[in-house]
Amino acid sequence: MTEPLRRIAEAVADATEDEVAAVLGSLGSVQTRQAAREAPRTPLPAAGAHAGIQSEVDWV
């Protein structure tokens, strides 16, 4: 990590996320939060629609 970046990290270490956003915004850094996009899902076949389909889940 470069020295200027290290100093910034130390300066905002105890700040809240809103405080950090305000400081960075005042320095010209503009980034808006993006809402999480829901990924398209492939529809599952109806139960019993295809007897040849087998589904297994491995829990790790």
DRENTOR-569464 format. One line per field, with one value per atom (N, C-alpha, C): residue number from 0; chain; atom name; x, y, z. Coordinates in nm, 2 decimals. Layout:
BEGIN
k (NUM:...)
c (A:...)
a (CA:...)
c1 (X:...)
c2 (Y:...)
c3 (Z:...)
// end
This chain:
BEGIN
k (0:0:0:1:1:1:2:2:2:3:3:3:4:4:4:5:5:5:6:6:6:7:7:7:8:8:8:9:9:9:10:10:10:11:11:11:12:12:12:13:13:13:14:14:14:15:15:15:16:16:16:17:17:17:18:18:18:19:19:19:20:20:20:21:21:21:22:22:22:23:23:23:24:24:24:25:25:25:26:26:26:27:27:27:28:28:28:29:29:29:30:30:30:31:31:31:32:32:32:33:33:33:34:34:34:35:35:35:36:36:36:37:37:37:38:38:38:39:39:39:40:40:40:41:41:41:42:42:42:43:43:43:44:44:44:45:45:45:46:46:46:47:47:47:48:48:48:49:49:49:50:50:50:51:51:51:52:52:52:53:53:53:54:54:54:55:55:55:56:56:56:57:57:57:58:58:58:59:59:59)
c (A:A:A:A:A:A:A:A:A:A:A:A:A:A:A:A:A:A:A:A:A:A:A:A:A:A:A:A:A:A:A:A:A:A:A:A:A:A:A:A:A:A:A:A:A:A:A:A:A:A:A:A:A:A:A:A:A:A:A:A:A:A:A:A:A:A:A:A:A:A:A:A:A:A:A:A:A:A:A:A:A:A:A:A:A:A:A:A:A:A:A:A:A:A:A:A:A:A:A:A:A:A:A:A:A:A:A:A:A:A:A:A:A:A:A:A:A:A:A:A:A:A:A:A:A:A:A:A:A:A:A:A:A:A:A:A:A:A:A:A:A:A:A:A:A:A:A:A:A:A:A:A:A:A:A:A:A:A:A:A:A:A:A:A:A:A:A:A:A:A:A:A:A:A:A:A:A:A:A:A)
a (N:CA:C:N:CA:C:N:CA:C:N:CA:C:N:CA:C:N:CA:C:N:CA:C:N:CA:C:N:CA:C:N:CA:C:N:CA:C:N:CA:C:N:CA:C:N:CA:C:N:CA:C:N:CA:C:N:CA:C:N:CA:C:N:CA:C:N:CA:C:N:CA:C:N:CA:C:N:CA:C:N:CA:C:N:CA:C:N:CA:C:N:CA:C:N:CA:C:N:CA:C:N:CA:C:N:CA:C:N:CA:C:N:CA:C:N:CA:C:N:CA:C:N:CA:C:N:CA:C:N:CA:C:N:CA:C:N:CA:C:N:CA:C:N:CA:C:N:CA:C:N:CA:C:N:CA:C:N:CA:C:N:CA:C:N:CA:C:N:CA:C:N:CA:C:N:CA:C:N:CA:C:N:CA:C:N:CA:C:N:CA:C:N:CA:C:N:CA:C:N:CA:C:N:CA:C:N:CA:C)
c1 (0.09:0.00:0.09:0.05:0.13:0.11:0.20:0.19:0.07:0.03:-0.09:-0.21:-0.22:-0.34:-0.34:-0.23:-0.22:-0.27:-0.23:-0.28:-0.43:-0.48:-0.63:-0.70:-0.64:-0.70:-0.70:-0.59:-0.58:-0.68:-0.69:-0.78:-0.93:-0.97:-1.11:-1.14:-1.04:-1.05:-1.16:-1.18:-1.29:-1.41:-1.42:-1.54:-1.64:-1.77:-1.88:-1.88:-1.95:-1.96:-2.01:-2.11:-2.17:-2.07:-1.99:-1.88:-1.78:-1.74:-1.64:-1.69:-1.82:-1.88:-1.88:-1.91:-1.92:-1.78:-1.68:-1.54:-1.50:-1.52:-1.48:-1.56:-1.68:-1.77:-1.71:-1.67:-1.62:-1.48:-1.41:-1.29:-1.31:-1.43:-1.46:-1.49:-1.48:-1.51:-1.66:-1.72:-1.86:-1.89:-1.96:-2.00:-2.14:-2.23:-2.36:-2.38:-2.45:-2.48:-2.58:-2.55:-2.64:-2.72:-2.85:-2.94:-2.89:-2.90:-2.87:-2.96:-2.91:-3.00:-3.03:-3.15:-3.19:-3.15:-3.08:-3.04:-3.16:-3.17:-3.27:-3.26:-3.37:-3.36:-3.43:-3.37:-3.43:-3.54:-3.66:-3.77:-3.75:-3.79:-3.78:-3.90:-3.88:-4.00:-4.10:-4.22:-4.32:-4.29:-4.33:-4.30:-4.36:-4.29:-4.34:-4.35:-4.31:-4.33:-4.24:-4.12:-4.03:-3.98:-4.01:-3.97:-3.82:-3.76:-3.61:-3.52:-3.57:-3.49:-3.47:-3.34:-3.30:-3.23:-3.26:-3.20:-3.14:-3.01:-2.94:-2.87:-2.86:-2.80:-2.69:-2.57:-2.47:-2.45:-2.47:-2.45:-2.31:-2.24:-2.10:-2.09)
c2 (-0.12:0.00:0.12:0.22:0.34:0.43:0.51:0.59:0.68:0.75:0.83:0.75:0.63:0.55:0.49:0.46:0.42:0.53:0.65:0.76:0.78:0.77:0.78:0.67:0.55:0.43:0.45:0.50:0.53:0.64:0.74:0.85:0.81:0.72:0.68:0.55:0.50:0.37:0.37:0.47:0.48:0.55:0.59:0.66:0.57:0.62:0.53:0.54:0.45:0.44:0.57:0.63:0.76:0.87:0.87:0.98:0.96:0.84:0.81:0.86:0.82:0.86:1.02:1.09:1.23:1.29:1.23:1.28:1.26:1.14:1.11:1.19:1.22:1.30:1.44:1.49:1.63:1.64:1.53:1.53:1.50:1.49:1.47:1.33:1.24:1.10:1.08:1.05:1.03:0.89:0.82:0.68:0.66:0.62:0.59:0.44:0.41:0.27:0.22:0.10:0.04:-0.06:-0.07:-0.17:-0.30:-0.40:-0.54:-0.58:-0.63:-0.68:-0.82:-0.86:-1.00:-1.07:-1.18:-1.25:-1.33:-1.34:-1.42:-1.57:-1.63:-1.77:-1.86:-1.97:-2.07:-2.14:-2.14:-2.21:-2.36:-2.41:-2.55:-2.62:-2.75:-2.82:-2.85:-2.86:-2.90:-3.03:-3.05:-3.17:-3.29:-3.39:-3.51:-3.49:-3.38:-3.36:-3.45:-3.48:-3.56:-3.67:-3.79:-3.90:-3.92:-3.89:-3.92:-3.81:-3.71:-3.61:-3.64:-3.64:-3.67:-3.55:-3.51:-3.39:-3.43:-3.38:-3.41:-3.28:-3.27:-3.15:-3.20:-3.15:-3.18:-3.06:-3.07:-2.96:-2.97:-2.86:-2.86:-2.75)
c3 (0.00:0.00:0.00:-0.08:-0.09:0.04:0.07:0.19:0.19:0.08:0.09:0.11:0.05:0.07:0.21:0.27:0.41:0.50:0.48:0.56:0.55:0.43:0.42:0.49:0.48:0.55:0.70:0.75:0.90:0.94:0.86:0.89:0.90:0.82:0.81:0.89:0.96:1.02:1.13:1.20:1.30:1.26:1.13:1.08:1.04:1.04:0.99:0.84:0.78:0.63:0.57:0.64:0.59:0.60:0.71:0.72:0.61:0.59:0.48:0.35:0.32:0.19:0.18:0.29:0.29:0.26:0.32:0.30:0.16:0.11:-0.03:-0.13:-0.10:-0.19:-0.19:-0.08:-0.07:-0.15:-0.16:-0.24:-0.38:-0.43:-0.57:-0.61:-0.52:-0.55:-0.55:-0.66:-0.67:-0.71:-0.62:-0.65:-0.58:-0.65:-0.59:-0.57:-0.47:-0.45:-0.55:-0.60:-0.70:-0.63:-0.66:-0.60:-0.66:-0.58:-0.62:-0.73:-0.84:-0.95:-0.93:-0.95:-0.93:-1.06:-1.05:-1.17:-1.22:-1.35:-1.41:-1.37:-1.35:-1.30:-1.41:-1.42:-1.51:-1.44:-1.49:-1.42:-1.41:-1.30:-1.27:-1.33:-1.38:-1.43:-1.31:-1.35:-1.25:-1.19:-1.06:-0.99:-1.06:-1.09:-1.16:-1.31:-1.36:-1.51:-1.59:-1.54:-1.62:-1.52:-1.54:-1.45:-1.46:-1.57:-1.59:-1.52:-1.46:-1.40:-1.25:-1.22:-1.08:-1.03:-0.91:-0.85:-0.71:-0.70:-0.57:-0.53:-0.39:-0.33:-0.24:-0.25:-0.15:-0.07:0.06:0.15:0.21:0.19:0.24:0.35)
// end
